[in-house]
């Protein structure tokens, strides 16, 4: 079959399936698969049922968490899990072409303040051509779009030369457990696409992010005699200022691919706890945050700069000089990642997007956040990029949503990429 004929058939099939696809996104959003909850596993089992019903050869296995955590290369976790599942579906090719993996995650972050939502956080509601709910944008819409791209190919009986793989993973939000596990199991492909929210732009690189914890010590006493104690909250202030200066210094030179961002690799504090009684001077403050890692920057270099900045701030303070702040690296440790310079995957994705969207403009840029891209490239040796529906600025916040038109375009573009990468055989 000629490629143009196969493409026309597959795009028609995607369009005919759009209503079913949107309903499937809504159903998946209604599963509250927050990282580390039982519903995270429920969502993974739901995806396994979709793969089985869709005629894929399915590899489903329970991940040995102790074995994964013990691996020296394990990227870390931030939540506890009683169990986790690996899941890869395969639409086999004839063996005459390269293989392609579509990789996406089912886990989502917590909803935050429920009163900030105008829509039910896990309602999967559709309004004004947008689908709302936690995980709709990040990244259940992209995950379902990948599934229906595969189903469109299968329904038309277009035969691919190479295998088309579909990986549904857990634990992406807090480190990359699922993708790490599937790579450890031996799954590989010649190329990989992650339908994370990119506004349908092509994203061939990610910055990294390292989760840290700071322990700031003070001296407790009764609040009525506070001058005889040392408040850990007050002693955190010079550390806060030093980290702000560090963030500024680390942005003196930014890779042009990440130049669109005001902060290409931000440093932020996301959680603070201090004290245990209102009438006591707090003797301990614990702050948690994330340190952005620049493109191609070694993780060790980023950590060393951070630790040096904290140490210098301690040396400049009389109390902290004798009671230095402790730095702990824990949770998700995302290195940066970049598509190899000699890969043509980004150019091919751009052509597929143009064909799928009737020439809607797109841009190419590096994301300021970590993702499984760095594992697939770094550990798996698989050329990988991100392309998917929705704006990541809406992820992790209230009223998260994804445009329905973006979901349809993503499914069309992924289907075209599967034809392009895997190749089409002459038979039907």
DRENMIDO-622652 format. One record per atom (N, C-alpha, C, O): residue in three letters; x negated, y negated, z negated. Coordinates in steps of 0.05 Angstrom, whole numbers, plus 5000, padded with zeros to 4 digits. Example, Ala and Ser with C-alpha at 12.3 -4.5 7.8 and 13.67 -1.06 7.14 Angstrom:
REM DRENMIDO-622652
ala473651144844;ala475450904844;ala473650664844;ala471550664831;ser474350454858;ser472750214857;ser474249994843;ser473249774839;
REM end
This chain:
REM DRENMIDO-622652
unk498350245000;unk500050005000;unk498249755000;unk496349744985;unk498949555017;unk497549315017;unk497949154991;unk500149174979;unk495949014982;unk496148864957;unk498448674957;unk499848644937;unk498848534980;unk500948334981;unk503748454978;unk505448344965;unk504148694989;unk506648834987;unk507048914958;unk509248884947;unk504949034946;unk505149124918;unk505748884899;unk507348904881;unk504348654904;unk504748424888;unk507648324889;unk508848254869;unk508748314913;unk511548224917;unk513448404902;unk515348314889;unk513048664904;unk514748854890;unk514648824860;unk516648824846;unk512148804850;unk511848784821;unk512948514810;unk514148514789;unk512448294824;unk513548044814;unk516548044814;unk517847934796;unk517748164834;unk520648194835;unk521648354811;unk523748284799;unk520148564805;unk520948734782;unk520748584756;unk522448604738;unk518548424752;unk518348254728;unk520648064725;unk521848044704;unk521347934747;unk523547744746;unk526247874739;unk527847764724;unk526648114749;unk529148254743;unk529248354714;unk531448394703;unk526848374701;unk526748474674;unk526648244653;unk526448294629;unk526647994662;unk526147774644;unk528047764620;unk527147724598;unk530647794625;unk532547784603;unk532048004582;unk532147954558;unk531348244592;unk530748464574;unk528148404559;unk527948464535;unk526248284572;unk523748214559;unk524148014537;unk522948044515;unk525747804541;unk526147604521;unk527647724497;unk527047654474;unk529547904502;unk530848044480;unk528848204464;unk529148224440;unk526948324478;unk524948484464;unk523148314447;unk522348404425;unk522448074456;unk520947884439;unk522447814414;unk521347824392;unk525047754417;unk526647684395;unk526747914374;unk526547864350;unk527148154384;unk527248384366;unk524648414350;unk524648474326;unk522348384364;unk519748414350;unk519348184330;unk518248234308;unk520247944336;unk519947714318;unk521547774292;unk520747684270;unk523747914295;unk525447964272;unk524148164252;unk525148194230;unk522048294260;unk520548464241;unk518548284227;unk516648184240;unk518748234201;unk517048044187;unk514248154181;unk513548194158;unk512748194201;unk510248344199;unk507848174189;unk505848154202;unk508248054166;unk506047904153;unk503748094147;unk504148314138;unk501347994151;unk498948164147;unk498948294120;unk499248154099;unk498648554119;unk498448694094;unk501048804083;unk501048944063;unk503248734095;unk505848834086;unk506649094100;unk505449174120;unk508649234089;unk509649474102;unk510849414129;unk510749574147;unk511849164132;unk513049094158;unk510949074180;unk511549094203;unk508449024173;unk506249024193;unk506149304205;unk505849324230;unk506249504189;unk506249784200;unk508849834215;unk508749974235;unk511049734205;unk513649764219;unk513449654247;unk514449784266;unk512249424250;unk512049304277;unk510249474295;unk510849504319;unk508149594283;unk506449764299;unk507950014308;unk507550104331;unk509550134291;unk511150364299;unk513250284320;unk513850444337;unk514250044318;unk516149944338;unk514749934366;unk515950014386;unk512349834366;unk510849814391;unk510250094402;unk510350134426;unk509650284384;unk509150554393;unk511650674406;unk511450814427;unk513950614395;unk516450714407;unk516950594434;unk517850724453;unk516250334438;unk516450204464;unk514650344484;unk515450394507;unk512250404476;unk510350534494;unk511350814502;unk511150884525;unk512250954482;unk513351224488;unk515651214507;unk515751364527;unk517551034502;unk519851004519;unk519150904546;unk520450964566;unk516950754548;unk516050644573;unk514250834589;unk513150754610;unk513951084580;unk512551284596;unk509551264595;unk508251374612;unk508451124575;unk505551114573;unk504451354558;unk505751464541;unk502051424565;unk500551624549;unk499551484524;unk497951294525;unk500551564500;unk500151414476;unk498251554457;unk498651784450;unk496251404448;unk494451494427;unk495151334402;unk494651094400;unk496251464383;unk497051334357;unk495651484335;unk495951734333;unk494251344318;unk492751474296;unk492751294271;unk492851054273;unk492651424248;unk492451284223;unk489451214219;unk487751384219;unk489050954215;unk486250854212;unk485250934184;unk486650884164;unk482851044184;unk481551104158;unk480450844147;unk478250764154;unk481950714129;unk481150454119;unk478450464104;unk476850284108;unk478050664088;unk475550684073;unk473150704092;unk471050584087;unk473550864113;unk471350894132;unk470850634147;unk468450564151;unk472950494154;unk472550234168;unk471150034150;unk469249904158;unk472150014125;unk471049814107;unk468149864101;unk466549684095;unk467350124102;unk464550194096;unk462650144119;unk460250144115;unk463650084142;unk461950044166;unk460349784162;unk461549584154;unk457849794168;unk456149544164;unk457049314183;unk456349084178;unk458349384205;unk459249184224;unk462049094220;unk463048924236;unk463449194200;unk466249134196;unk466648834192;unk465148714176;unk468548704206;unk468848414205;unk470348304181;unk470648054179;unk471248474163;unk472548374138;unk475548364139;unk476748364161;unk476748354116;unk479648324113;unk480248124090;unk478448084073;unk482548014089;unk483347824068;unk485747914053;unk486547794033;unk487048134061;unk489348244047;unk488948544043;unk487448674058;unk490348654023;unk490148934018;unk492249084036;unk494348984041;unk491449324045;unk493249484061;unk493249774050;unk491149884043;unk495549884047;unk495750164039;unk495250354063;unk494250574059;unk495950254086;unk495550414110;unk495450224134;unk496350004132;unk494450324156;unk494350174181;unk494250374204;unk493250594201;unk495150284227;unk495350474250;unk494050354275;unk494350124281;unk492650524289;unk491550464315;unk493550544337;unk494950744333;unk493650394359;unk495550454379;unk494550364407;unk494050124411;unk494150544425;unk493350484452;unk495150644471;unk495250894469;unk496350514490;unk497850644511;unk496350634537;unk494750454542;unk496750834554;unk495250844579;unk497150904602;unk498651094602;unk497050734623;unk498350794648;unk496050894666;unk494550734676;unk495851154671;unk493551254685;unk493451174714;unk495451174728;unk491051114723;unk490551064751;unk489651314765;unk489451534753;unk488951284790;unk488051514806;unk485051574801;unk484051774811;unk483751394787;unk480851424784;unk479251284805;unk476751324806;unk480551124821;unk479150994844;unk478650704839;unk477950554857;unk478850614814;unk478450324809;unk477650274780;unk477650454764;unk476950024774;unk476249944747;unk478649944729;unk480949944738;unk478149954703;unk480349964684;unk480649684671;unk478849524671;unk483149624662;unk483749374649;unk485249434623;unk487049604622;unk484549284602;unk485949304576;unk487449044571;unk486348824575;unk489949074563;unk491448844552;unk491648884522;unk492549094513;unk490748694507;unk490348724478;unk491848504463;unk491448264469;unk493548584443;unk494948384428;unk495548484400;unk495448724395;unk496148294381;unk496548374354;unk499448334345;unk500848154355;unk500348504326;unk503048484315;unk503248334289;unk505348254281;unk500948294275;unk501048164249;unk501347864251;unk500447744270;unk502647754231;unk503147464230;unk502447354203;unk502047504184;unk502147094201;unk501546964175;unk504146904160;unk506346914172;unk504046854134;unk506446784119;unk507846544130;unk506746384145;unk510446504122;unk512046294134;unk511546024120;unk512445814131;unk510246014097;unk509945764083;unk512545684070;unk514045854061;unk513045424069;unk515445314056;unk517945384073;unk518145274095;unk519745554064;unk522045624080;unk523845384086;unk525345394106;unk523845184069;unk525544954073;unk524544774096;unk526044594105;unk522144814105;unk521044664127;unk522044764154;unk521544634175;unk523344984154;unk524245114179;unk527145024186;unk528845034169;unk527544944211;unk530144884221;unk531545134231;unk533945144233;unk529945344237;unk530945594246;unk530045814226;unk528145774212;unk531546034226;unk530746254208;unk527946344216;unk527546414239;unk526046364197;unk523346424203;unk522946694218;unk521146714235;unk524646884213;unk524547134227;unk527147194242;unk527947424244;unk528346984252;unk530847014266;unk530547084296;unk532347214307;unk528347004308;unk528047054336;unk530146914353;unk531047014374;unk531046674344;unk533246534358;unk532246394383;unk529946304385;unk534046364402;unk533446224427;unk535145964427;unk537545974423;unk533745744433;unk535045484434;unk533645304454;unk531145274452;unk535145194473;unk533945014493;unk531545134507;unk529444994510;unk531845374515;unk529745524530;unk527145574515;unk525045614527;unk527345564488;unk525145644471;unk526045864452;unk528345884445;unk524146034445;unk524646254426;unk523146184400;unk520746144401;unk524646184377;unk523446094352;unk523046324333;unk524346534334;unk521046294315;unk520546474294;unk517646524289;unk515946484307;unk516946604264;unk514146654258;unk513146884276;unk514347094277;unk510946834289;unk509747034307;unk510747014335;unk509747154353;unk512746844341;unk513746824368;unk511546734387;unk511246844409;unk510046534378;unk507846424394;unk505246584390;unk503846654409;unk504746654365;unk502246784357;unk502747054345;unk503147074320;unk502847274361;unk502847264390;unk504747484401;unk504047624420;unk507147494390;unk508947714398;unk510047674426;unk510547864440;unk510347424434;unk511247374462;unk509147474482;unk509947604501;unk506647414476;unk504547514495;unk504347814494;unk503947944515;unk504647934471;unk504548224468;unk506748364485;unk506248554499;unk509248254482;unk511448374497;unk511248314527;unk511948484543;unk510148084534;unk509748024562;unk507848224575;unk508248304597;unk505748304559;unk503948504569;unk505348774574;unk504948904594;unk507048854555;unk508549104558;unk510249094583;unk510349294597;unk511748874587;unk513548874610;unk512048834636;unk513048914657;unk509648724636;unk508048714660;unk507349004669;unk507449074692;unk506649164649;unk506049454654;unk508549594664;unk508449754683;unk510849544651;unk513349674659;unk514149594687;unk515349754702;unk513649344695;unk514249264723;unk512649424743;unk513749504764;unk510149464737;unk508449624755;unk509449914756;unk509650024778;unk510050014733;unk510950294732;unk513650334746;unk514050534760;unk515450144743;unk518150174755;unk518150164785;unk519950264798;unk516050034797;unk515950014826;unk514450244838;unk514250274863;unk513350424821;unk511750644831;unk509150554846;unk508050714861;unk508350314841;unk505750224852;unk503550384837;unk503550384812;unk501750514852;unk499650664840;unk497150504837;unk496150384857;unk496150494813;unk493650344808;unk491250524812;unk491350774808;unk488950414821;unk486550564823;unk485350624796;unk484450854791;unk485250424779;unk484050464752;unk486150474731;unk488450404735;unk485450564707;unk487250584685;unk488050304675;unk486450124674;unk490550274667;unk491550034654;unk492150104625;unk493950274619;unk490649984606;unk490950044578;unk492449824564;unk492249584571;unk493949894544;unk495549704528;unk494949754498;unk495849964488;unk493549574485;unk492749604457;unk494449414440;unk494449174444;unk495849534421;unk497349374401;unk495849414375;unk495449644366;unk495049194362;unk493249224339;unk494349074314;unk495948894317;unk493449164291;unk494049034266;unk491548884256;unk489348924266;unk491948714237;unk489748594223;unk488148384238;unk485848334230;unk489148274260;unk487648074275;unk487447824259;unk485347694259;unk489547744245;unk489647494231;unk487547474209;unk486647254202;unk486747694197;unk484947684174;unk482347824180;unk481047924161;unk481547844205;unk478847954210;unk478448114236;unk476348084249;unk480448274243;unk480148424268;unk480148724263;unk479048874280;unk481348824242;unk481449104235;unk482249284258;unk480849474265;unk484549224271;unk485649394292;unk483849424316;unk483449644326;unk482849204326;unk481049214350;unk478449354342;unk477349504358;unk477349294318;unk474949424310;unk475349734309;unk473649884318;unk477649814299;unk478250104297;unk478550234325;unk477650464328;unk479850104344;unk480150224370;unk477450244385;unk476950434400;unk475650054380;unk473050074392;unk471450294379;unk469950444392;unk471750324352;unk470450544338;unk471450814348;unk469951014348;unk473950824356;unk475151074366;unk474151144394;unk474551364404;unk472950944408;unk471750994434;unk473250874457;unk472450924480;unk475350724452;unk476750604475;unk475150374487;unk474150204473;unk474950384513;unk473550174529;unk475050124555;unk476650284563;unk474449894567;unk475549834593;unk473449654607;unk471549564595;unk473849624633;unk472049464649;unk472549164646;unk470848994652;unk474949094636;unk475748814631;unk478048824611;unk479449024609;unk478348594597;unk480548574578;unk481748294579;unk480348094582;unk484448284576;unk485848034574;unk487448034548;unk488748234541;unk487247814532;unk488647784507;unk490747564512;unk489947334515;unk493347624511;unk495347424516;unk496047254491;unk498347224484;unk493947144479;unk494246954457;unk495446694469;unk495246644493;unk496646524452;unk497746274462;unk495546084472;unk493845984456;unk495546024498;unk493645834509;unk494945614526;unk493545464540;unk497545594524;unk499045414542;unk498645484571;unk498745314589;unk498145744576;unk497645844603;unk495045734615;unk494745734640;unk493245644598;unk490545574607;unk488845824605;unk489646024593;unk486445814616;unk484546034616;unk482445974595;unk481045774596;unk482246154575;unk480346114553;unk478346344552;unk478946564543;unk475946284562;unk473846494564;unk471946494540;unk469946644540;unk472546344519;unk470646324497;unk472146234472;unk474146094473;unk471146324449;unk472246244423;unk469946154405;unk467746264405;unk470445944389;unk468745904366;unk469246114345;unk471046284349;unk467746114324;unk468146304303;unk469146174278;unk469345924277;unk469746334257;unk470446224231;unk469746414210;unk470146654212;unk468646314188;unk467646474166;unk469146394141;unk469046164133;unk470446584128;unk471946524104;unk469946514080;unk468346694076;unk470246304064;unk468446274041;unk470146224015;unk472446154017;unk468846263993;unk470046203967;unk467846063950;unk465546153948;unk468645843937;unk466845693920;unk467745713891;unk470145693885;unk465845763873;unk466345773845;unk464945533832;unk462545523830;unk466545343822;unk465545103810;unk466045113780;unk468345143771;unk463845103764;unk464045133736;unk464044863721;unk462544683728;unk465744853700;unk465744623683;unk465444713654;unk464244923649;unk466344553635;unk466244623607;unk468944553594;unk469744323594;unk470344763584;unk473044723573;unk472944593545;unk471244653529;unk474944433540;unk475444323514;unk478344233513;unk479644223534;unk479344143489;unk482044043487;unk482243783503;unk480343623503;unk484443753517;unk484743513534;unk484643253519;unk483943053530;unk485343253493;unk485143013477;unk482242923472;unk481742693465;unk480343113476;unk477543053473;unk476043103500;unk473843213500;unk477343023521;unk476343093548;unk473543003554;unk472143123570;unk472742783541;unk470042683546;unk467842863535;unk465442843543;unk468643053518;unk466743243508;unk466643503524;unk465143683518;unk468343513545;unk468243733564;unk467343643591;unk466643403595;unk467343823610;unk466643763638;unk468743893656;unk469044133656;unk470243723670;unk472343823687;unk471243943713;unk469743813728;unk471944193718;unk471044323743;unk472344183767;unk471144183789;unk474644053763;unk475943913785;unk474243673793;unk473743623817;unk473343513773;unk471643283779;unk469043373792;unk467943233809;unk467943603784;unk465443693795;unk465743803823;unk463743853837;unk468143863831;unk468643943859;unk468443713878;unk467843753902;unk468943473868;unk469043233886;unk466443193901;unk466543153925;unk464043203889;unk461643163905;unk461243393925;unk459943353946;unk462243633918;unk462043853938;unk463843793962;unk463043833985;unk466243703956;unk468143633978;unk466843423996;unk467043444021;unk465643213984;unk464343014001;unk462043124017;unk461743054041;unk460443304005;unk458243414020;unk459143584043;unk457843594064;unk461343724040;unk462443894061;unk463443724084;unk463243794107;unk464643484077;unk465543304098;unk463143204114;unk463343174139;unk460943134101;unk458543044115;unk457343274132;unk456343224154;unk457543514121;unk456443744137;unk458043784162;unk456943824184;unk460743764160;unk462343794184;unk461643584205;unk461443644229;unk461243334196;unk460543124215;unk457843184228;unk457543164253;unk455843274213;unk453243334224;unk453343564244;unk451943564264;unk455043754238;unk455243994255;unk456643934282;unk456844104299;unk457743694285;unk459043614310;unk457443404325;unk458543274343;unk454943374319;unk453343184334;unk452843284363;unk452643124381;unk452743534366;unk452443654393;unk454443884396;unk454444074381;unk456243844416;unk458444044420;unk458244144448;unk457843994467;unk458544404451;unk458544534478;unk460744404495;unk462944374486;unk460044324520;unk462044194537;unk464644354540;unk466844234544;unk464544624539;unk466944784542;unk468944734519;unk471344784522;unk467844644496;unk469544584473;unk469944284469;unk470944204448;unk469144124488;unk469143834485;unk471943704483;unk472143474476;unk474043854490;unk476743734489;unk477743694461;unk479743554456;unk476443834441;unk477443834414;unk476243614397;unk473843564400;unk477743474381;unk476743274362;unk474643404344;unk472643294338;unk475243644335;unk473443814319;unk473244084332;unk475144234332;unk470944144344;unk470744394359;unk470444634341;unk471144864348;unk469344594317;unk468944814298;unk469344704269;unk467444664255;unk471844654262;unk472444514237;unk471644674212;unk471344914212;unk471144514191;unk470744624164;unk473044524147;unk473644284146;unk474444704134;unk476844624118;unk477044784093;unk476245014091;unk478244664073;unk479044794048;unk482044854050;unk483644674054;unk482745104046;unk485545174049;unk486945254023;unk489345274022;unk485345294002;unk486545393977;unk484845303954;unk482345343955;unk486045193933;unk484545113909;unk486145203884;unk488545173883;unk484745313865;unk485945373839;unk484045283817;unk481645333818;unk485145143797;unk483445053775;unk485045053749;unk487444993749;unk483745133728;unk484945113701;unk487045333696;unk487945463714;unk487645353670;unk489745543662;unk491545433640;unk493245583630;unk491245173634;unk492945053614;unk492944753618;unk490844633621;unk495344633617;unk495544343623;unk494044163603;unk493143953610;unk493744263578;unk492444093558;unk489544173553;unk488444123531;unk488344303573;unk485544383570;unk484044263594;unk485044243616;unk481544183588;unk479744113610;unk478944363625;unk478044553613;unk479444373651;unk478944623666;unk476044693668;unk474344523675;unk475344943662;unk472545023663;unk471845183688;unk469545263692;unk473845223706;unk473245363731;unk475145273753;unk477545253749;unk473945203775;unk475545153800;unk474545343821;unk472145383826;unk476445473834;unk475845653856;unk477145543882;unk479645503883;unk475545493902;unk476545383927;unk475845583949;unk473745693951;unk477845613967;unk477445793990;unk477845634016;unk479545454017;unk476345704036;unk476645564061;unk475245714084;unk474545944081;unk475045574106;unk473745694130;unk471745504142;unk472245264144;unk469545614149;unk467345474163;unk467345544192;unk467045774199;unk467845344209;unk467745394238;unk464945454248;unk463045334238;unk464745634267;unk462245714279;unk462145614308;unk464045674323;unk460045474316;unk459845364343;unk459445594363;unk458545804356;unk460045534388;unk459545724409;unk456645804410;unk454845634410;unk456146054410;unk453446174412;unk451746134387;unk449346204387;unk452946024366;unk451445984341;unk451346244325;unk453446364321;unk449046334317;unk448946574300;unk450346524273;unk450246304262;unk451846724264;unk453346694239;unk451446624216;unk452146474199;unk449046744216;unk447146694195;unk446246404194;unk445846294172;unk446146274217;unk445345994218;unk447545814205;unk446945634190;unk450045874212;unk452345724201;unk452445754170;unk452845564156;unk452146004161;unk452146054132;unk449845904118;unk450245784097;unk447545904130;unk445145784118;unk445645474115;unk444945364095;unk446745354136;unk447245064134;unk449245004112;unk448944804098;unk451345164110;unk453345124090;unk452145144062;unk452544974045;unk450745364057;unk449545404031;unk447545184024;unk447345104000;unk446045094044;unk444144884038;unk445544624031;unk444644474013;unk447844564044;unk449344324037;unk450444334009;unk450344133994;unk451444564001;unk452544593974;unk450244573953;unk450544443933;unk447944693959;unk445644683941;unk444644403937;unk443944323915;unk444544253959;unk443543973958;unk445443803941;unk444543633925;unk448043843944;unk449943693928;unk449743763898;unk450043593881;unk449144013893;unk448744093865;unk446243963853;unk446243873830;unk444143953869;unk441643833859;unk441943533853;unk440543423836;unk443843403866;unk444243123863;unk446043053839;unk446342823833;unk447143253826;unk448943213803;unk447743333778;unk446943563778;unk447643183757;unk446343273732;unk447543533721;unk446143713713;unk450243553721;unk451543793711;unk451144033730;unk450444253722;unk451643983756;unk451544193775;unk448744303779;unk448344523788;unk446744133773;unk444044213776;unk443444453758;unk441944643765;unk444644453734;unk444244673715;unk446544883717;unk446245103705;unk448744813730;unk450944993733;unk451745003763;unk453944903770;unk450045103780;unk450545083809;unk453045233818;unk453845433807;unk454245123839;unk456645243851;unk455745503865;unk453745513879;unk457445703861;unk456945963873;unk458445983900;unk460845913901;unk457046073920;unk458246103947;unk458646403952;unk456746563950;unk461046473959;unk461746753965;unk462846773993;unk464746634000;unk461746944009;unk462846994036;unk464647244035;unk463647464027;unk467147214041;unk468947434038;unk471047424061;unk471147224076;unk472847614062;unk474947604081;unk474047614110;unk471847724116;unk475647504128;unk475047514157;unk472447364163;unk472147134155;unk470747494178;unk468247374187;unk468247384218;unk467547594230;unk469047164230;unk469347154259;unk466847024271;unk466446784267;unk465347174286;unk463147054302;unk464446914326;unk466746954332;unk462846744339;unk463846634364;unk463546844386;unk462247044383;unk464846794408;unk464646974431;unk465046824457;unk466446624458;unk463746924478;unk463846794504;unk463747004527;unk462147184526;unk465446964546;unk465447134570;unk462647104583;unk461746884587;unk461447334591;unk458747304604;unk458847124628;unk460847114643;unk456646974632;unk456546774653;unk456846894681;unk457846754699;unk456047144684;unk456247264711;unk458947394717;unk459247514738;unk460847374699;unk463447494703;unk465147314720;unk465147064717;unk466747434737;unk468647284754;unk471547304743;unk473447234756;unk471847404718;unk474447454707;unk476047194704;unk478447194709;unk474746974696;unk476246724692;unk477246624719;unk479546524721;unk475646634740;unk476546544766;unk478946714776;unk480846604788;unk478746974772;unk480947154780;unk483447094765;unk485647104775;unk483147034739;unk485546964722;unk486746704732;unk489246684732;unk485146514740;unk486146264750;unk487746304776;unk489846184779;unk486846484793;unk488346544818;unk490946684812;unk493046624824;unk490946864793;unk493347004785;unk495346814773;unk497746834779;unk494446634756;unk496146434744;unk497546264765;unk499946214765;unk495946174785;unk497046004806;unk499246144822;unk501246034828;unk498746404828;unk500746554843;unk503246614826;unk505446614836;unk502846654800;unk505046724783;unk506746484775;unk509146514770;unk505546244776;unk506946004766;unk507645814787;unk508445584782;unk507345884813;unk507745704835;unk505945464833;unk506845234836;unk503445514827;unk501345314827;unk501445114804;unk500644884807;unk502545204781;unk502445024757;unk499544984750;unk498045174748;unk498744734745;unk495844684739;unk495044824713;unk496644864695;unk492544894712;unk491445004687;unk488644894683;unk487344794701;unk487644924658;unk484944844651;unk483445074640;unk484645284633;unk480845044638;unk479045244626;unk477645124603;unk476344914605;unk477845254579;unk476645134555;unk476045354535;unk476945574537;unk474445274515;unk473845454492;unk475745394469;unk476245154463;unk476745594456;unk478445564433;unk476845504408;unk474645604405;unk477945334390;unk476545264365;unk477045464343;unk476245414320;unk478245684348;unk478945884328;unk477746154336;unk477146204359;unk477546334316;unk476546604322;unk478746784331;unk481046734326;unk478046994345;unk479947194355;unk478447454359;unk476047474355;unk479947664368;unk478747924374;unk477047914399;unk475748114405;unk477047694414;unk475347664437;unk472447734431;unk471047864446;unk471547634408;unk468647664401;unk468047954395;unk465748044401;unk469948114385;unk469448404381;unk469348554407;unk467648724412;unk471248484425;unk471448634450;unk468948574467;unk467948754481;unk467948324466;unk465548264481;unk463048364467;unk461348494479;unk462848294441;unk460348344426;unk460048634419;unk457848754424;unk462048764408;unk461849044400;unk462549234423;unk461249444427;unk464549164439;unk465449344460;unk464049304487;unk464249484504;unk462749074491;unk461449024516;unk463448984539;unk462849044562;unk465848894532;unk468048874552;unk468448574559;unk469048414541;unk468148494584;unk468748214592;unk471648154584;unk473448304593;unk472047944569;unk474747884558;unk475347584559;unk473547424555;unk477847524564;unk478747244561;unk481547244550;unk482947444549;unk482447004543;unk485146964533;unk486746804552;unk485846614565;unk489246884555;unk491146744572;unk493946824563;unk494647064563;unk495646634555;unk498246714545;unk500146484540;unk499346254545;unk502546544532;unk504646344529;unk504546194503;unk503846304482;unk505345944504;unk505645784480;unk503245624473;unk501045664483;unk503645434454;unk501545254445;unk500645344417;unk502245354399;unk498045404414;unk497145494388;unk497445284366;unk497345364343;unk497845034373;unk498344834353;unk500944884338;unk501244784315;unk502745044349;unk505245104336;unk505045364320;unk506845424304;unk502945514323;unk502545754308;unk501845684279;unk500545474274;unk502545854260;unk501845824232;unk503345584219;unk502745524196;unk505245464233;unk506745244221;unk509745304222;unk510545504232;unk511345114211;unk514245154211;unk515345114239;unk514244964255;unk517545254245;unk518945234271;unk517045314294;unk517245204316;unk515345514288;unk513745624310;unk515545714332;unk517645834328;unk514745654357;unk516445734380;unk514745774404;unk512345704405;unk515945894425;unk514645944450;unk516645884473;unk518945984471;unk515845744494;unk517745704516;unk518245964531;unk516446114537;unk520746014537;unk521446264551;unk520246264579;unk519346484588;unk520046044592;unk518846034619;unk515946124618;unk514946264636;unk514546054596;unk511746134593;unk511446434590;unk509646554601;unk513446564576;unk513346854573;unk513546984600;unk512147174606;unk515446894616;unk515847014643;unk513446974660;unk512647164674;unk512246734660;unk509846694676;unk507546874667;unk506046984684;unk507246904641;unk505147074630;unk505447364640;unk503547484649;unk507847464639;unk508347744648;unk507647764678;unk506447964687;unk508447564694;unk507847574723;unk504747564727;unk503747714743;unk503347384712;unk500547354717;unk498947604708;unk497147694721;unk499747724685;unk498447964676;unk498848204695;unk497048364699;unk501248214706;unk501748424726;unk500048394751;unk498948584761;unk499748144760;unk498048094783;unk495148154776;unk493648254793;unk494248094752;unk491448154744;unk491048454743;unk488848554751;unk493048604735;unk492748894735;unk492449004763;unk490749174768;unk493948894782;unk493648984810;unk490848904820;unk489549064834;unk489948664813;unk487448564823;unk485048724811;unk483248804826;unk485048764785;unk482748894771;unk482749194777;unk480749304786;unk485049324773;unk485149614776;unk485249704805;unk484449924812;unk486249534823;unk486549604851;unk489049764856;unk490149894838;unk490049754881;unk492449894889;unk491750114909;unk490250064928;unk492750354904;unk492150574923;unk494150564946;unk496150414945;unk493750724966;unk495450714990;unk498150844986;unk500050785000;unk498351024967;unk500851164962;unk502751014945;unk501950824931;unk505351094946;unk507350964930;unk508951164915;unk510751094900;
REM end
